[in-house]
Amino acid sequence: MIKAVFFDFVGTLITKEGENTTHQNIVKEVLRKAKSDLDYMKIWREYEAISSRMFKELAGKPYKPVRIIDTEAIEEVARKYGFKVTPDFWSIHLEMHQKYGELFPEALEALKGLKEKGYHIGMITDSDNDYLRAHLEALGLLNSFDSITTSEEAGFFKPHPRIFELALKKAGIKGDEAIYVGDNPEKDCVGARQVDMTSILLDKKGEKRELWGECEFIISDLREILRIVEEL
C-alpha cells in the first residue's frame, strides 16, 4: 500500500525553461556588475555546460555545496573571457531563482490532489538548503511538503541510497510504501529502486525514451500520479 509520494524539484515540479531563464539572468547580472559587454547568452551556454558536467561527475558521490559548484563554473568561464565574478554571486543566484522560478502548470493540482487523498508528500532533491528554501518560499510551496530531504542534509548526491533512506525514515515508512517522481532516469529511477521505491519518470516530450527501462512508470503530466497511486 502506497503511503507517500516523493518528488524531485528541478525538471519535475519546476520547469527547465524557468531554470534557463533564471541562469541567463544570473549571468546577465554578473556581466553587468563586471562592466562587461560580452554576449550573456554565449557566456550562459558555456557556464551551463561546465556546471552540468560537474554535477554529472558528482552523481552518487559525497555532497559538495551547489553554491561552490556553480561558483567554480562561472569563475572558469570568467577566467577564459577575462571578467571578474562579483563577490555576491550566490546572493544574485538566490534572488534570480526567487524571481524567475516557474512551476509546471499542473504541479499545484497534483500536489493538492495527493494531499486530499492523505498521502505523505515529500521532496528528495540535490540541493543546498538555502537555495531550496528561498525558491520554495517564492513559489509559495514551503508548507506544501510533509518532509524535505536535500543532498546537503544527507551528505550524498542522488542516486546514492542514503538520501532516499533518510527521506523514508522521516516519513516513517518502508521503500515499498513509497513512490518517487523525477525527471532523470539514471539518478531518480535508479536511486529510488535501490530502496524499493516505485519509480515514476516525468518525461514531458518523450525525449528520454532510450532510458525508460530504468523506470517503472512513465508520465507526461504530473496529474497522472493520482491515477497510479490508486492502482498500486
PyRosetta script that sets phi, psi and omega in degrees:
from pyrosetta import init, pose_from_sequence

init()
pose = pose_from_sequence("MIKAVFFDFVGTLITKEGENTTHQNIVKEVLRKAKSDLDYMKIWREYEAISSRMFKELAGKPYKPVRIIDTEAIEEVARKYGFKVTPDFWSIHLEMHQKYGELFPEALEALKGLKEKGYHIGMITDSDNDYLRAHLEALGLLNSFDSITTSEEAGFFKPHPRIFELALKKAGIKGDEAIYVGDNPEKDCVGARQVDMTSILLDKKGEKRELWGECEFIISDLREILRIVEEL")
pose.set_psi(1, 128.8)
pose.set_omega(1, -179.6)
pose.set_phi(2, -79.2)
pose.set_psi(2, 129.8)
pose.set_omega(2, -179.7)
pose.set_phi(3, -116.9)
pose.set_psi(3, -18.1)
pose.set_omega(3, -175.6)
pose.set_phi(4, -144.0)
pose.set_psi(4, 147.9)
pose.set_omega(4, 174.2)
pose.set_phi(5, -126.0)
pose.set_psi(5, 120.8)
pose.set_omega(5, 179.3)
pose.set_phi(6, -107.2)
pose.set_psi(6, 146.6)
pose.set_omega(6, -178.6)
pose.set_phi(7, -124.0)
pose.set_psi(7, 145.4)
pose.set_omega(7, 161.9)
pose.set_phi(8, -73.8)
pose.set_psi(8, 175.3)
pose.set_omega(8, -178.0)
pose.set_phi(9, -111.2)
pose.set_psi(9, -76.2)
pose.set_omega(9, -176.4)
pose.set_phi(10, -68.5)
pose.set_psi(10, 126.3)
pose.set_omega(10, 179.7)
pose.set_phi(11, 86.8)
pose.set_psi(11, -8.2)
pose.set_omega(11, 179.9)
pose.set_phi(12, -116.1)
pose.set_psi(12, -51.8)
pose.set_omega(12, 174.2)
pose.set_phi(13, -100.8)
pose.set_psi(13, -36.0)
pose.set_omega(13, 176.4)
pose.set_phi(14, -111.2)
pose.set_psi(14, 150.1)
pose.set_omega(14, -171.9)
pose.set_phi(15, -78.8)
pose.set_psi(15, 149.6)
pose.set_omega(15, 173.8)
pose.set_phi(16, -68.5)
pose.set_psi(16, -30.3)
pose.set_omega(16, 177.8)
pose.set_phi(17, -62.2)
pose.set_psi(17, -42.5)
pose.set_omega(17, 176.6)
pose.set_phi(18, -64.3)
pose.set_psi(18, -38.2)
pose.set_omega(18, 177.1)
pose.set_phi(19, -63.6)
pose.set_psi(19, -41.2)
pose.set_omega(19, 178.3)
pose.set_phi(20, -61.9)
pose.set_psi(20, -45.9)
pose.set_omega(20, 178.4)
pose.set_phi(21, -60.7)
pose.set_psi(21, -42.1)
pose.set_omega(21, 178.4)
pose.set_phi(22, -58.8)
pose.set_psi(22, -50.6)
pose.set_omega(22, -176.6)
pose.set_phi(23, -69.1)
pose.set_psi(23, -32.4)
pose.set_omega(23, 174.9)
pose.set_phi(24, -62.5)
pose.set_psi(24, -40.2)
pose.set_omega(24, 179.2)
pose.set_phi(25, -73.3)
pose.set_psi(25, -29.8)
pose.set_omega(25, 173.3)
pose.set_phi(26, -61.5)
pose.set_psi(26, -49.7)
pose.set_omega(26, -178.9)
pose.set_phi(27, -63.2)
pose.set_psi(27, -41.7)
pose.set_omega(27, 179.8)
pose.set_phi(28, -58.8)
pose.set_psi(28, -42.8)
pose.set_omega(28, -179.3)
pose.set_phi(29, -70.2)
pose.set_psi(29, -37.9)
pose.set_omega(29, 177.1)
pose.set_phi(30, -61.3)
pose.set_psi(30, -44.5)
pose.set_omega(30, 179.7)
pose.set_phi(31, -67.5)
pose.set_psi(31, -36.8)
pose.set_omega(31, 178.4)
pose.set_phi(32, -62.3)
pose.set_psi(32, -44.7)
pose.set_omega(32, -179.4)
pose.set_phi(33, -69.3)
pose.set_psi(33, -26.0)
pose.set_omega(33, 177.7)
pose.set_phi(34, -85.2)
pose.set_psi(34, -1.5)
pose.set_omega(34, -177.6)
pose.set_phi(35, 55.8)
pose.set_psi(35, 43.2)
pose.set_omega(35, -179.4)
pose.set_phi(36, -108.5)
pose.set_psi(36, 140.1)
pose.set_omega(36, 177.7)
pose.set_phi(37, -102.2)
pose.set_psi(37, 20.3)
pose.set_omega(37, 176.7)
pose.set_phi(38, -62.5)
pose.set_psi(38, 153.1)
pose.set_omega(38, 178.0)
pose.set_phi(39, -69.0)
pose.set_psi(39, 112.6)
pose.set_omega(39, -174.3)
pose.set_phi(40, -65.6)
pose.set_psi(40, -28.5)
pose.set_omega(40, 179.5)
pose.set_phi(41, -69.0)
pose.set_psi(41, -38.6)
pose.set_omega(41, 177.7)
pose.set_phi(42, -64.9)
pose.set_psi(42, -45.5)
pose.set_omega(42, 179.2)
pose.set_phi(43, -64.1)
pose.set_psi(43, -41.2)
pose.set_omega(43, 179.2)
pose.set_phi(44, -59.8)
pose.set_psi(44, -45.1)
pose.set_omega(44, -178.5)
pose.set_phi(45, -61.4)
pose.set_psi(45, -41.0)
pose.set_omega(45, 179.5)
pose.set_phi(46, -70.1)
pose.set_psi(46, -40.1)
pose.set_omega(46, 177.1)
pose.set_phi(47, -60.8)
pose.set_psi(47, -44.6)
pose.set_omega(47, 179.1)
pose.set_phi(48, -63.5)
pose.set_psi(48, -41.4)
pose.set_omega(48, -179.1)
pose.set_phi(49, -63.0)
pose.set_psi(49, -43.4)
pose.set_omega(49, -179.9)
pose.set_phi(50, -68.0)
pose.set_psi(50, -45.7)
pose.set_omega(50, 179.7)
pose.set_phi(51, -61.1)
pose.set_psi(51, -44.0)
pose.set_omega(51, 179.7)
pose.set_phi(52, -62.4)
pose.set_psi(52, -41.3)
pose.set_omega(52, 178.4)
pose.set_phi(53, -62.7)
pose.set_psi(53, -42.6)
pose.set_omega(53, 179.6)
pose.set_phi(54, -62.2)
pose.set_psi(54, -44.9)
pose.set_omega(54, -179.5)
pose.set_phi(55, -64.9)
pose.set_psi(55, -38.7)
pose.set_omega(55, 179.8)
pose.set_phi(56, -63.2)
pose.set_psi(56, -39.9)
pose.set_omega(56, 179.9)
pose.set_phi(57, -67.5)
pose.set_psi(57, -24.4)
pose.set_omega(57, -177.0)
pose.set_phi(58, -93.3)
pose.set_psi(58, -0.6)
pose.set_omega(58, -178.0)
pose.set_phi(59, -56.0)
pose.set_psi(59, 126.7)
pose.set_omega(59, 178.2)
pose.set_phi(60, 77.4)
pose.set_psi(60, 1.1)
pose.set_omega(60, -176.3)
pose.set_phi(61, -100.8)
pose.set_psi(61, 171.1)
pose.set_omega(61, 178.2)
pose.set_phi(62, -55.6)
pose.set_psi(62, 145.5)
pose.set_omega(62, -176.9)
pose.set_phi(63, -60.0)
pose.set_psi(63, 136.5)
pose.set_omega(63, 170.2)
pose.set_phi(64, -127.3)
pose.set_psi(64, 129.8)
pose.set_omega(64, -175.7)
pose.set_phi(65, -51.7)
pose.set_psi(65, 132.1)
pose.set_omega(65, 179.6)
pose.set_phi(66, -61.4)
pose.set_psi(66, -35.3)
pose.set_omega(66, 179.5)
pose.set_phi(67, -61.5)
pose.set_psi(67, -32.1)
pose.set_omega(67, 177.9)
pose.set_phi(68, -75.4)
pose.set_psi(68, -42.2)
pose.set_omega(68, 179.1)
pose.set_phi(69, -58.9)
pose.set_psi(69, -50.0)
pose.set_omega(69, -177.7)
pose.set_phi(70, -68.1)
pose.set_psi(70, -34.6)
pose.set_omega(70, 176.9)
pose.set_phi(71, -66.6)
pose.set_psi(71, -42.0)
pose.set_omega(71, 177.9)
pose.set_phi(72, -63.4)
pose.set_psi(72, -36.9)
pose.set_omega(72, -179.7)
pose.set_phi(73, -65.6)
pose.set_psi(73, -47.3)
pose.set_omega(73, -178.6)
pose.set_phi(74, -69.5)
pose.set_psi(74, -32.8)
pose.set_omega(74, 178.7)
pose.set_phi(75, -69.7)
pose.set_psi(75, -32.6)
pose.set_omega(75, 176.3)
pose.set_phi(76, -63.9)
pose.set_psi(76, -42.6)
pose.set_omega(76, 177.8)
pose.set_phi(77, -67.5)
pose.set_psi(77, -39.2)
pose.set_omega(77, -178.9)
pose.set_phi(78, -61.9)
pose.set_psi(78, -40.5)
pose.set_omega(78, 178.6)
pose.set_phi(79, -63.5)
pose.set_psi(79, -38.6)
pose.set_omega(79, -178.7)
pose.set_phi(80, -66.1)
pose.set_psi(80, -38.9)
pose.set_omega(80, -173.9)
pose.set_phi(81, -105.6)
pose.set_psi(81, 0.6)
pose.set_omega(81, 171.9)
pose.set_phi(82, 75.7)
pose.set_psi(82, 36.0)
pose.set_omega(82, 172.9)
pose.set_phi(83, -123.0)
pose.set_psi(83, 162.4)
pose.set_omega(83, -177.8)
pose.set_phi(84, -101.7)
pose.set_psi(84, 140.1)
pose.set_omega(84, 178.0)
pose.set_phi(85, -87.3)
pose.set_psi(85, 126.4)
pose.set_omega(85, -179.5)
pose.set_phi(86, -61.2)
pose.set_psi(86, 142.3)
pose.set_omega(86, -178.4)
pose.set_phi(87, -60.8)
pose.set_psi(87, -23.3)
pose.set_omega(87, -179.3)
pose.set_phi(88, -94.7)
pose.set_psi(88, 30.7)
pose.set_omega(88, -178.0)
pose.set_phi(89, -53.8)
pose.set_psi(89, -45.6)
pose.set_omega(89, -176.9)
pose.set_phi(90, -68.8)
pose.set_psi(90, -33.0)
pose.set_omega(90, 175.9)
pose.set_phi(91, -64.2)
pose.set_psi(91, -40.2)
pose.set_omega(91, 175.5)
pose.set_phi(92, -62.3)
pose.set_psi(92, -43.6)
pose.set_omega(92, 179.7)
pose.set_phi(93, -54.8)
pose.set_psi(93, -50.3)
pose.set_omega(93, -179.1)
pose.set_phi(94, -65.5)
pose.set_psi(94, -43.2)
pose.set_omega(94, -178.4)
pose.set_phi(95, -60.9)
pose.set_psi(95, -44.7)
pose.set_omega(95, -177.7)
pose.set_phi(96, -69.9)
pose.set_psi(96, -34.2)
pose.set_omega(96, 175.9)
pose.set_phi(97, -65.9)
pose.set_psi(97, -38.4)
pose.set_omega(97, 177.3)
pose.set_phi(98, -65.4)
pose.set_psi(98, -34.2)
pose.set_omega(98, -174.3)
pose.set_phi(99, -81.8)
pose.set_psi(99, -37.1)
pose.set_omega(99, -169.7)
pose.set_phi(100, -114.5)
pose.set_psi(100, -1.7)
pose.set_omega(100, 178.5)
pose.set_phi(101, -59.0)
pose.set_psi(101, 141.5)
pose.set_omega(101, -173.0)
pose.set_phi(102, -137.3)
pose.set_psi(102, 120.3)
pose.set_omega(102, 176.7)
pose.set_phi(103, -75.9)
pose.set_psi(103, 150.3)
pose.set_omega(103, 167.8)
pose.set_phi(104, -62.5)
pose.set_psi(104, 144.0)
pose.set_omega(104, -173.9)
pose.set_phi(105, -54.9)
pose.set_psi(105, -34.2)
pose.set_omega(105, -175.5)
pose.set_phi(106, -95.0)
pose.set_psi(106, 2.3)
pose.set_omega(106, -173.7)
pose.set_phi(107, -61.0)
pose.set_psi(107, -47.9)
pose.set_omega(107, -177.7)
pose.set_phi(108, -63.9)
pose.set_psi(108, -39.5)
pose.set_omega(108, 179.0)
pose.set_phi(109, -63.0)
pose.set_psi(109, -42.1)
pose.set_omega(109, 180.0)
pose.set_phi(110, -65.4)
pose.set_psi(110, -45.6)
pose.set_omega(110, 179.8)
pose.set_phi(111, -63.1)
pose.set_psi(111, -42.8)
pose.set_omega(111, 179.7)
pose.set_phi(112, -63.8)
pose.set_psi(112, -41.9)
pose.set_omega(112, -179.9)
pose.set_phi(113, -62.7)
pose.set_psi(113, -41.4)
pose.set_omega(113, 178.5)
pose.set_phi(114, -67.8)
pose.set_psi(114, -40.2)
pose.set_omega(114, 179.0)
pose.set_phi(115, -62.4)
pose.set_psi(115, -42.1)
pose.set_omega(115, -179.2)
pose.set_phi(116, -64.8)
pose.set_psi(116, -28.1)
pose.set_omega(116, 179.4)
pose.set_phi(117, -84.6)
pose.set_psi(117, -2.4)
pose.set_omega(117, 174.1)
pose.set_phi(118, 88.2)
pose.set_psi(118, 13.2)
pose.set_omega(118, 178.9)
pose.set_phi(119, -78.7)
pose.set_psi(119, 147.7)
pose.set_omega(119, 169.4)
pose.set_phi(120, -69.6)
pose.set_psi(120, 126.9)
pose.set_omega(120, 179.6)
pose.set_phi(121, -106.5)
pose.set_psi(121, 119.0)
pose.set_omega(121, -178.4)
pose.set_phi(122, -126.8)
pose.set_psi(122, 166.6)
pose.set_omega(122, 174.8)
pose.set_phi(123, -129.1)
pose.set_psi(123, 137.2)
pose.set_omega(123, 175.3)
pose.set_phi(124, -130.0)
pose.set_psi(124, 113.8)
pose.set_omega(124, -172.0)
pose.set_phi(125, -147.8)
pose.set_psi(125, 146.4)
pose.set_omega(125, 173.6)
pose.set_phi(126, -78.1)
pose.set_psi(126, 99.1)
pose.set_omega(126, -172.7)
pose.set_phi(127, -159.8)
pose.set_psi(127, 155.2)
pose.set_omega(127, 166.4)
pose.set_phi(128, -80.3)
pose.set_psi(128, 146.6)
pose.set_omega(128, -177.7)
pose.set_phi(129, -62.6)
pose.set_psi(129, -40.8)
pose.set_omega(129, -177.3)
pose.set_phi(130, -68.2)
pose.set_psi(130, -38.4)
pose.set_omega(130, 177.0)
pose.set_phi(131, -61.5)
pose.set_psi(131, -47.8)
pose.set_omega(131, -175.7)
pose.set_phi(132, -65.6)
pose.set_psi(132, -43.7)
pose.set_omega(132, -179.5)
pose.set_phi(133, -61.9)
pose.set_psi(133, -45.5)
pose.set_omega(133, 179.7)
pose.set_phi(134, -60.2)
pose.set_psi(134, -42.0)
pose.set_omega(134, -177.8)
pose.set_phi(135, -68.5)
pose.set_psi(135, -46.1)
pose.set_omega(135, -179.0)
pose.set_phi(136, -65.4)
pose.set_psi(136, -37.2)
pose.set_omega(136, 177.5)
pose.set_phi(137, -62.1)
pose.set_psi(137, -44.7)
pose.set_omega(137, -178.9)
pose.set_phi(138, -64.6)
pose.set_psi(138, -32.8)
pose.set_omega(138, -179.4)
pose.set_phi(139, -85.8)
pose.set_psi(139, -6.9)
pose.set_omega(139, -178.0)
pose.set_phi(140, 73.6)
pose.set_psi(140, 26.4)
pose.set_omega(140, -175.0)
pose.set_phi(141, -110.4)
pose.set_psi(141, 2.4)
pose.set_omega(141, -171.7)
pose.set_phi(142, -58.2)
pose.set_psi(142, -33.3)
pose.set_omega(142, -178.0)
pose.set_phi(143, -100.5)
pose.set_psi(143, 13.4)
pose.set_omega(143, -178.0)
pose.set_phi(144, -85.6)
pose.set_psi(144, -10.5)
pose.set_omega(144, -174.1)
pose.set_phi(145, -116.1)
pose.set_psi(145, 140.1)
pose.set_omega(145, 176.6)
pose.set_phi(146, -78.3)
pose.set_psi(146, -26.4)
pose.set_omega(146, 176.3)
pose.set_phi(147, -152.4)
pose.set_psi(147, 148.9)
pose.set_omega(147, 176.5)
pose.set_phi(148, -133.9)
pose.set_psi(148, 128.0)
pose.set_omega(148, 179.9)
pose.set_phi(149, -126.0)
pose.set_psi(149, 122.6)
pose.set_omega(149, -178.8)
pose.set_phi(150, -110.9)
pose.set_psi(150, 163.1)
pose.set_omega(150, 176.0)
pose.set_phi(151, -65.5)
pose.set_psi(151, -30.1)
pose.set_omega(151, 176.9)
pose.set_phi(152, -61.7)
pose.set_psi(152, -42.7)
pose.set_omega(152, -179.3)
pose.set_phi(153, -71.8)
pose.set_psi(153, -40.9)
pose.set_omega(153, -176.2)
pose.set_phi(154, -77.7)
pose.set_psi(154, -26.2)
pose.set_omega(154, -179.5)
pose.set_phi(155, 87.6)
pose.set_psi(155, 4.2)
pose.set_omega(155, 179.8)
pose.set_phi(156, -144.7)
pose.set_psi(156, 153.7)
pose.set_omega(156, 172.7)
pose.set_phi(157, -89.4)
pose.set_psi(157, 151.6)
pose.set_omega(157, 171.1)
pose.set_phi(158, -59.1)
pose.set_psi(158, 147.3)
pose.set_omega(158, 8.6)
pose.set_phi(159, -93.5)
pose.set_psi(159, 23.0)
pose.set_omega(159, 177.7)
pose.set_phi(160, -54.8)
pose.set_psi(160, 134.6)
pose.set_omega(160, -176.1)
pose.set_phi(161, -64.1)
pose.set_psi(161, -21.6)
pose.set_omega(161, -175.0)
pose.set_phi(162, -56.8)
pose.set_psi(162, -42.6)
pose.set_omega(162, -176.4)
pose.set_phi(163, -67.4)
pose.set_psi(163, -34.5)
pose.set_omega(163, 178.0)
pose.set_phi(164, -74.4)
pose.set_psi(164, -40.2)
pose.set_omega(164, 178.8)
pose.set_phi(165, -62.5)
pose.set_psi(165, -40.1)
pose.set_omega(165, 179.6)
pose.set_phi(166, -64.6)
pose.set_psi(166, -40.5)
pose.set_omega(166, 178.8)
pose.set_phi(167, -63.6)
pose.set_psi(167, -42.0)
pose.set_omega(167, 178.2)
pose.set_phi(168, -63.8)
pose.set_psi(168, -39.8)
pose.set_omega(168, 179.2)
pose.set_phi(169, -62.0)
pose.set_psi(169, -42.1)
pose.set_omega(169, 178.9)
pose.set_phi(170, -61.0)
pose.set_psi(170, -39.4)
pose.set_omega(170, -178.5)
pose.set_phi(171, -80.2)
pose.set_psi(171, -13.6)
pose.set_omega(171, 179.7)
pose.set_phi(172, 69.5)
pose.set_psi(172, 37.2)
pose.set_omega(172, -177.5)
pose.set_phi(173, -134.6)
pose.set_psi(173, 171.3)
pose.set_omega(173, 175.3)
pose.set_phi(174, -95.4)
pose.set_psi(174, 162.4)
pose.set_omega(174, -177.6)
pose.set_phi(175, -57.5)
pose.set_psi(175, -39.1)
pose.set_omega(175, -177.0)
pose.set_phi(176, -76.0)
pose.set_psi(176, 3.6)
pose.set_omega(176, 175.2)
pose.set_phi(177, -104.6)
pose.set_psi(177, 10.1)
pose.set_omega(177, -174.6)
pose.set_phi(178, -132.5)
pose.set_psi(178, 155.0)
pose.set_omega(178, 173.6)
pose.set_phi(179, -117.2)
pose.set_psi(179, 142.9)
pose.set_omega(179, 172.8)
pose.set_phi(180, -123.9)
pose.set_psi(180, 129.6)
pose.set_omega(180, -178.3)
pose.set_phi(181, -112.6)
pose.set_psi(181, 124.3)
pose.set_omega(181, 178.9)
pose.set_phi(182, -148.9)
pose.set_psi(182, 177.6)
pose.set_omega(182, -178.3)
pose.set_phi(183, -115.6)
pose.set_psi(183, 4.0)
pose.set_omega(183, -178.7)
pose.set_phi(184, -119.2)
pose.set_psi(184, 106.4)
pose.set_omega(184, -176.8)
pose.set_phi(185, -56.1)
pose.set_psi(185, -42.0)
pose.set_omega(185, -173.7)
pose.set_phi(186, -75.7)
pose.set_psi(186, -31.9)
pose.set_omega(186, 179.8)
pose.set_phi(187, -94.9)
pose.set_psi(187, -45.1)
pose.set_omega(187, -173.5)
pose.set_phi(188, -81.8)
pose.set_psi(188, -52.3)
pose.set_omega(188, -178.3)
pose.set_phi(189, -69.5)
pose.set_psi(189, -46.0)
pose.set_omega(189, 179.9)
pose.set_phi(190, -62.5)
pose.set_psi(190, -45.2)
pose.set_omega(190, -179.6)
pose.set_phi(191, -62.3)
pose.set_psi(191, -43.4)
pose.set_omega(191, -179.5)
pose.set_phi(192, -64.3)
pose.set_psi(192, -43.5)
pose.set_omega(192, -176.7)
pose.set_phi(193, -66.9)
pose.set_psi(193, -25.6)
pose.set_omega(193, 178.3)
pose.set_phi(194, -61.3)
pose.set_psi(194, -27.7)
pose.set_omega(194, -178.5)
pose.set_phi(195, -113.1)
pose.set_psi(195, 21.4)
pose.set_omega(195, 175.1)
pose.set_phi(196, 71.6)
pose.set_psi(196, 14.6)
pose.set_omega(196, 172.8)
pose.set_phi(197, -73.2)
pose.set_psi(197, 148.4)
pose.set_omega(197, 171.3)
pose.set_phi(198, -77.1)
pose.set_psi(198, 129.0)
pose.set_omega(198, -175.2)
pose.set_phi(199, -101.4)
pose.set_psi(199, 133.6)
pose.set_omega(199, 176.4)
pose.set_phi(200, -124.0)
pose.set_psi(200, 127.2)
pose.set_omega(200, 178.1)
pose.set_phi(201, -100.5)
pose.set_psi(201, 125.6)
pose.set_omega(201, 170.6)
pose.set_phi(202, -89.9)
pose.set_psi(202, 110.9)
pose.set_omega(202, 179.8)
pose.set_phi(203, -128.0)
pose.set_psi(203, 87.1)
pose.set_omega(203, -171.5)
pose.set_phi(204, -56.0)
pose.set_psi(204, -40.1)
pose.set_omega(204, -172.9)
pose.set_phi(205, -114.4)
pose.set_psi(205, 9.4)
pose.set_omega(205, 180.0)
pose.set_phi(206, 65.9)
pose.set_psi(206, 31.5)
pose.set_omega(206, -175.2)
pose.set_phi(207, -86.9)
pose.set_psi(207, -8.2)
pose.set_omega(207, -176.0)
pose.set_phi(208, -113.8)
pose.set_psi(208, 28.5)
pose.set_omega(208, -173.6)
pose.set_phi(209, -55.6)
pose.set_psi(209, -34.3)
pose.set_omega(209, -177.2)
pose.set_phi(210, -67.3)
pose.set_psi(210, -15.4)
pose.set_omega(210, -179.4)
pose.set_phi(211, -114.3)
pose.set_psi(211, 11.0)
pose.set_omega(211, -179.6)
pose.set_phi(212, -59.6)
pose.set_psi(212, -27.9)
pose.set_omega(212, -178.2)
pose.set_phi(213, -62.5)
pose.set_psi(213, -17.6)
pose.set_omega(213, 178.5)
pose.set_phi(214, -77.1)
pose.set_psi(214, -14.1)
pose.set_omega(214, -171.3)
pose.set_phi(215, -120.1)
pose.set_psi(215, 153.1)
pose.set_omega(215, -177.3)
pose.set_phi(216, -88.3)
pose.set_psi(216, -29.8)
pose.set_omega(216, 175.9)
pose.set_phi(217, -134.2)
pose.set_psi(217, 144.7)
pose.set_omega(217, 176.3)
pose.set_phi(218, -120.8)
pose.set_psi(218, 128.8)
pose.set_omega(218, 178.3)
pose.set_phi(219, -129.7)
pose.set_psi(219, 159.2)
pose.set_omega(219, 176.0)
pose.set_phi(220, -117.6)
pose.set_psi(220, -3.5)
pose.set_omega(220, -178.9)
pose.set_phi(221, -144.8)
pose.set_psi(221, 130.8)
pose.set_omega(221, -176.2)
pose.set_phi(222, -60.6)
pose.set_psi(222, -24.7)
pose.set_omega(222, 179.9)
pose.set_phi(223, -67.6)
pose.set_psi(223, -17.4)
pose.set_omega(223, 177.2)
pose.set_phi(224, -64.0)
pose.set_psi(224, -21.7)
pose.set_omega(224, 179.0)
pose.set_phi(225, -61.8)
pose.set_psi(225, -34.3)
pose.set_omega(225, -178.3)
pose.set_phi(226, -60.3)
pose.set_psi(226, -34.6)
pose.set_omega(226, 177.8)
pose.set_phi(227, -76.4)
pose.set_psi(227, -41.9)
pose.set_omega(227, -177.1)
pose.set_phi(228, -63.2)
pose.set_psi(228, -42.9)
pose.set_omega(228, -177.8)
pose.set_phi(229, -64.1)
pose.set_psi(229, -29.1)
pose.set_omega(229, 179.0)
pose.set_phi(230, -74.7)
pose.set_psi(230, -26.0)
pose.set_omega(230, -176.9)
pose.set_phi(231, -86.0)
pose.set_psi(231, -21.1)
pose.set_omega(231, -176.3)
pose.set_phi(232, -85.6)
pose.dump_pdb("model.pdb")
